[in-house]
Amino acid sequence: MIRFEHVTKRYADGTTAVDDLSFEVAEGELVTLVGPSGCGKTTTMKMVNRLIEPTEGRILLDGKDIATVDPVELRRRIGYVIQQVGLFPHKTVLDNTATVPHLLGWQRKRARTRAAELLELVGLDPSVYGDRYPDQLSGGQRQRVGVARALAADPPVLLMDEPFGAVDPVVREHLQNEFLRLQSQVRKTVLFVTHDIEEAVRLGDRIAVYGHGRIEQFDPPSAVLGAPATPYVADFVGADRGLKRLSVTSIEPGDLEQPPVVHLDDAADRAAARLADEGARWAVVLDDADHLHGWISADALTGAKARKGGTVRDHARRMDAWLPVGASLKQAFSTMLQHDAGWIAVLDGERADHFLGVLTPARLHEALRRSTAADAAGSARADVRVETVADA
């Protein structure tokens, strides 16, 4: 969708902002451009909508050289979101959102209907917020309106220049979550500029790590964190890149342990005998549809066996530490800490939360190591074996 071919931007004073840049962004891909101030990432983005003209090379949008397209028409086909939002203070939220459709000659009713749909999509009820003015919104709400406005004419490309940088960390994380949800629905081709490597890792399908006017590495987040291409990239992503990698490594079925499983209506004494036979200290408790209920200790069942009678239901404890398969290892680690749990249950969200297994701290660490090794070897994670303490 977007292709840079040997693009250079050199200013009259001899400063080279971008030097011989060549890369491609596929349709529907979200690419984050990350690097320190002055490295050329914003210049790169602004050349796509011709706010800045390249000195050499060419940029193609959907196969067409943008130098041959009228700049005004080009910009109306490209969504643009900036940190300061840039809403018109004298216009309502609904009219702000409908700005580009109006410029394209849409009828007022059609433009406002589209604007209302987009506000709904970004989580702002148009019946509540549509008639408000920008100064009546919070910073996070204004950013949502900015995203809605950029999408209003359904552009194929979206340019975002540190759009969430001016809000507090809590709101920023919420906006990132909402944007990922939105992108999963609309699948725009996105160039997203940020100076924050954690934001780049969290949002990007691929990351372009900038040095001084050049891209030092252009890879998926897991590769940037697991195998930095240069010492500069390793230094930029930080010594804690292993921790950052948790956020881009998902839980897979092969990461899970299979502990003993009992059901709510099982006889307590029989369940106790089973755990004793297996030498297990605890078991996962499921209902009759194999949905997670909780867990039960061998000690609780041993006491029940001594008393005779009763079922697992009488002694089971609820389990709140669980996640769907595909959640990140960072979420898993956070859930363990939040619930002070030695393991979490993993469920299959596509099969009515069917129980799949449990993830322990040891298996979490192993999953992270296998993910790193798989990227280095160019193979699937399931095909990689790493040495563990159990192998020694």
N, C-alpha and C positions, 0 to 999 in steps of 0.2 A: 504493500500500500504506500509506504514512504521509503524512498531510496536516496541516500546521499552518495554522490560519485565524486570523489576527490575534491571535496568542498573546502575552500580556504576563505577566511575573513581577515583581511589585513587593513588596518586603518591608516590614515594619512601620516600619522606620526611614526609609522613603522611597527606599531604594536600588532602582533598576530594573535587574534582571539581564538581562532579555530584553524588548525593546520592539517590540510590534506585528509579530511574526514570522509570515510566511506563506511556505511553500514546500512542495513535494511530492517524495516519494521513490518512484520506481516500483518495482514488484515485481521482485526479483532484482537491484536496483541497489545498488552500494556507494558511499555518499556520505561523504566525509570532512569533518568540521567542524574547521577550523583557525583558530587565532588566539592571541594572547597570553593569559597568565593573567588571569582575571577578566573575560573578554570575553563570557561567557554560553554557551559551547559545551557545557560539562558540564551546566549547568542545563537547556539544551535537551534533551539526551539523557535526563536523569533525569525529565523531565516525560512522556516517552513511556511509561515503566513506572510512573508515578505515585509515584516516590520523592519528587518535588516536584510540588505541585499548581499549575497556572497561576492567576494572578489574573484574567485576562480571556482571552477567545477559547476555542477548542476544538481538540482534537487527535483526528483520526480514524485508526483502524487498520482497514484493509480495509473502509472505508466506515462504520465504527461508531464513535460518539463514545466514547472510553475512559472518560469521566466516568461513563458508565452501567454500566461493568463493574466487578465486584468486584476491588479491587487485587491481592489474593492470586492469584486465578484469572488475572488479566491477566499477572502476573509469571511464572507458570508456563508461559505461552505465548510468552514472550520470553526469548531467550538473553541473558545478561549476563556480560561479561568485563571485569575491572578489572585495573589495573596490579599490585596486590598479590596477585592470583589468588584468595586467600580459600579455599584448600582446607582441609578439616577434618583437623587433624594426627593425629587418632586413627583415621582411616579409611584403608584402602588406596586406591591409585590407582583400582582397579576400582570400589570402592564410592563413592569421590568422584564418579566419572564417572556413576554410576547414581543420583545423589541425586535429581534431578528426576523421572525415571521412577518411583522409589519413592514420592515424594510424590504422584504422580498415580495411585497404586494399581496399578501394574504388578506382575505376579508377579515374584518374585526372579530366577528363571531368565531370563525375558524381558528384565528390566532389565539383568542382567549380560551377556547376549548382546549387547544393543545397545551397552553400554559397551565391550565388547571390540571390536566393529566400529568404533566411533569412535576408540578408541586406535590401532587399525591405520591408520585414515584419516589421523590426524595424525602418523603416523610413529613410534609407540611400540608395539613388539611386546607385546601383552597377556601373553604367556607369560613375558616377561622383566620387565616393569614392573608388571603388574597387581597383584601381591601386595606391592609396595613401598609405603612410606609417604612422604608429601611431603618429609620432611627427608632422604630418601635420593635425592632428585632434584636436578638442577641447576636454575638459574633458568629456563633455556630449556625444560627438560622440564616444569617446573611450569606454565609458560604454555601449553604444548601440552595439558596435562591440563585447564586452565581452559577452553580452546576446545572440547575434546571434551565436557566437562560441559555447556557452554552449548548444544551441539548435540544432546545425548542424547535429548531428547524431540521432536526434529525441529520446532523452532519456526519460524514463518515469518519472524520478525524477530530480528536479532542486534544488540545494543548493545555497543560496545566502547569503553572509556574508557582511552585511552593504554595498551593492553595490553602493548606491547613496550617501554615506556619505562624499565623497571627492569633491563634486561640490557645487556651490552656491545655495541658497534656490530657486531661480527662476528656474534654470535648474533642480534642484532636483524635484520640483513639476511637471515639464514637463515630466521628466523621469518616475515618478510614474504614471502619466496619461497614458503614452505610454505603460508602463508595464501592467497596468490593461487592456488596450485594447488588448494587445498581449495575456495575459492570458485568456481572454474571447474567444479567437480563438483557442489556442493550448491546454488549460486545462491540464497543467502539475501538478503533485503533487509537491508542493513547500514548503521547509523550508526556511524561510527568517529571518535572524538575524538582529536585530536593537536595538539601545539603546533609540530610539525616540518613545515615546508612540503615538504621533500623526501619525507617519508613520505606526506603527503597527496597529492602528485603521483603518487607511485609506485603507490599503492593505489586511489585513488578513480576511479570512473567520472565523478563530478562532485565539485567542491570547493565548499564553502560557506566563504568567507573572512569571518571575523567582525571587526567593529570593536568598538564598545562596546555590546553588547546588540543589535546589528543585523547583518544579513548585507550586506556591502559588494559581494560578487560571488558568483554561484552559476552556475558554468559547468564544462565539461570542463577537465581540467588544461591542455591545449594552449592554450585560450582565456585562462585565467587568466595563464599565463606569456607568451603572445604578445600579448595585448591587455588589460592590466589596466584595470579599469573606472574606477578612481579613483586619485589620487595615493597614497592610503593603501595600496591593494592593491599598487601598484607598489613602494612602499617596503617593504611586508611581504615580498613574494616575493623582493626583493633585486635588485641591479644585475646579478647573474650569472644572471638568469632565462633568458637565452639558453642557457646551459650546462645549466640544469635541464631545459629543454625537450627536450634531446637524449634524455632518458629516456622521454619520452612521444611521440616521433616515430619511427615504424617505417620500416624499409627497404621500399621498394616497387620493383617491377620497373622502373618508369620512371626510377628513380634510377641505374640501372646502365649502365656502359659495356660495350661488346662488343669485347674485344680479339681478336687472332688466336687460333685454337684449333687445336691439333694433337693427334694421338692417339699412344699409347705405341708402337704398331707401325708408325707411319709411317716411311718411309725418312728418315734424318737429312738427306741431301743435298737431298731434295725439300722438306722442311720449311724448310731454310735458304733455299732459293730463294724460297719463298713469303713468308717474313718480309722478305727483301730487296726483293721486289716491292712489299710494302706499306709499306716503310720503318719496320718495327716493331722495337723493341729486345728484345722478349720475347713469349712466347705462353703461354697456359694449356694444360696437358697433361691430357687426359682418357683414361679407359680405353675399352674397346670398348662399354661401356654408358653412356657419357657421364657417368660419375662423376668427380669431381675427383681427380686424382692429384697434381698439383703445377704447376710452371712450368719453362720453359727459356729461357735467354737466346739472343739472336741470335749472340753471340760463341761460345757453346758449339756451336751448330749450324754456324757458319762453320768452326770447327776440324774438325768432323766431316765437313763437305763436302770440305775439303781432303784429308782422309785417305781419303775414299770409304768406302762400306759402313756398316753399323750402322743402328740405329733410334733414334727419339727416346727410347725406354726406356733406352738406354745412357747418356744424358746428362741426363735430367730430374732435377729436384730436388723433393723432397716439399714440400707446402704445408699448413701447419697453421693459417694465418690464414683462417678461414672462419666463416660464420654462416648460419643459415636465413633466407630472406626473411620479413619480419615482425618480426625482432629489432629492438631499438631502436638509434637512432643512437649512443646512449651506449655500448651494447655494442660497436658497430662501432668507435668511436673507441678504446675501451679495448683491443680486440683488436689494432688497428693498433699501439698503443703497446707492448702486451705482447710482440708478435712483431717489433717494429721493422720493420714492413711498410709499404710505400708504397701498398698496396691490399689489400683482402680479397676472397676469393671468396664469392659468395652462391649458396646452393643452395635447391632446392625440396624441403622436407621431406616434402611430400605426394606427391611423385613420385620416391620412392626416391633422394632427394638429387641430383636432376638439376641440372646446372650451369646457372645463369641468366645470370651476368655477374659483373662486378667493381665494387666500390665504392671510389672513390678519395677522398682528402681534399677535393678540389675538388667532387666530386659530393655528398659528405656535406654540405658547407657549402651547396651549392645546394638540397639536399633540405630542409634546415632553413629556408632562406629561403622556399622555395615553400610549406612547411607553414604558416609564419606568415602569408604573404600569402593563402593559401587560407582560413584562419580569418577573417581580416579581411574578405575578400570574400564569405564564405559559400559558397564553391565547392569543388569537388574539387581535390585537390592536382595531379592529372594535367592539369587544365585551366589551371594557372597557369604562366606563363613569367616568369622573372626574368632581368634582364640580367647577363651574366657577362663575364669578361675576354675570352673567346673571341669575344664579340659586338662588342667594341670595334674 
